[in-house]
C-alpha cells in the first residue's frame, strides 16, 4: 500500500522533490483490510524541508460504501468535527 506521487503532491499542495516515504502498518480498522501511517519527507518548490503524515486505509465492499457516504455527509454537516477525506479510490 505505497502512496503514489500524485497523492503526495495533492496533499502537499504542489510539486515535491527528494521524497522519502515511510509506511508503517497500524493495528485496527474494523472495515479496512489494511491501515497504515504514511510519513513523507520532501522538499517543496522553494527547497524547504517538509514532513507530511496521513493515514491510508485499504477498503472494499461495505467499508468502501461507508467511506463514500461518510465523505459526503461529513463535508456537508460535520466538516469541523470529522477527519478530512482526501480521496476514495475503489480497487
C-alpha positions as CSV (number, residue, x, y, z in Angstrom):
1,X,0.0,0.0,0.0
2,X,2.6,2.5,-1.2
3,X,1.3,6.1,-1.7
4,X,1.7,7.4,-5.2
5,X,3.5,10.6,-6.1
6,X,0.2,12.2,-7.3
7,X,-1.3,11.7,-3.9
8,X,1.7,13.2,-2.2
9,X,1.7,16.3,-4.5
10,X,-2.1,16.7,-4.0
11,X,-1.7,16.6,-0.2
12,X,1.4,18.8,-0.3
13,X,-0.3,21.4,-2.5
14,X,2.4,21.3,-5.2
15,X,5.4,19.6,-6.7
16,X,7.7,17.7,-4.3
17,X,11.4,16.9,-4.6
18,X,13.6,14.3,-3.0
19,X,10.6,12.5,-1.5
20,X,11.3,9.8,1.1
21,X,8.3,7.7,2.1
22,X,7.9,5.6,5.2
23,X,4.8,3.4,5.6
24,X,4.1,1.9,9.0
25,X,1.3,-0.6,9.4
26,X,-1.2,0.3,12.2
27,X,-3.5,-2.0,14.1
28,X,-7.2,-1.6,13.8
29,X,-9.5,-0.9,11.0
30,X,-12.8,-2.6,11.6
31,X,-13.8,-2.4,7.9
32,X,-10.3,-1.9,6.5
33,X,-8.1,-4.7,5.1
34,X,-5.0,-2.7,5.9
35,X,-4.4,0.6,7.8
36,X,-1.0,2.4,7.6
37,X,0.6,5.7,8.6
38,X,2.5,7.3,5.7
39,X,5.2,9.7,6.6
40,X,6.6,11.7,3.6
41,X,9.8,13.8,3.9
42,X,10.4,16.0,1.0
43,X,11.5,19.4,-0.3
44,X,8.9,21.9,-1.6
45,X,9.2,24.1,-4.7
46,X,11.3,26.6,-2.7
47,X,13.7,23.9,-1.4
48,X,12.4,23.9,2.1
49,X,12.2,20.6,4.0
50,X,8.7,19.4,4.8
51,X,7.0,16.5,6.5
52,X,3.6,15.2,5.7
53,X,1.7,12.5,7.6
54,X,-1.6,10.8,6.8
55,X,-3.5,7.6,7.5
56,X,-4.3,5.4,4.5
57,X,-6.9,2.6,4.6
58,X,-7.5,-0.2,2.2
59,X,-11.2,-0.6,1.9
60,X,-13.5,-2.8,-0.1
61,X,-17.2,-3.7,-0.2
62,X,-19.1,-2.4,2.8
63,X,-16.2,-0.3,4.0
64,X,-15.9,1.4,0.7
65,X,-19.6,2.3,0.5
66,X,-19.5,3.6,4.1
67,X,-16.5,5.8,3.3
68,X,-18.2,7.3,0.3
69,X,-21.3,8.1,2.4
70,X,-19.2,9.5,5.3
71,X,-17.3,11.7,2.8
72,X,-20.5,13.3,1.6
73,X,-22.1,13.7,4.9
74,X,-19.1,14.9,6.8
75,X,-18.3,17.5,4.1
76,X,-21.9,18.8,4.3
77,X,-22.8,18.5,8.0
78,X,-19.7,17.9,10.2
79,X,-16.7,19.4,8.4
80,X,-15.2,20.8,11.7
81,X,-15.7,17.6,13.7
82,X,-14.8,14.8,11.2
83,X,-11.4,13.7,9.8
84,X,-10.9,15.1,6.4
85,X,-11.1,12.8,3.4
86,X,-8.7,13.4,0.6
87,X,-9.9,10.8,-1.8
88,X,-11.6,7.5,-2.2
89,X,-10.1,5.2,-4.8
90,X,-12.0,2.0,-5.4
91,X,-9.9,-1.1,-6.2
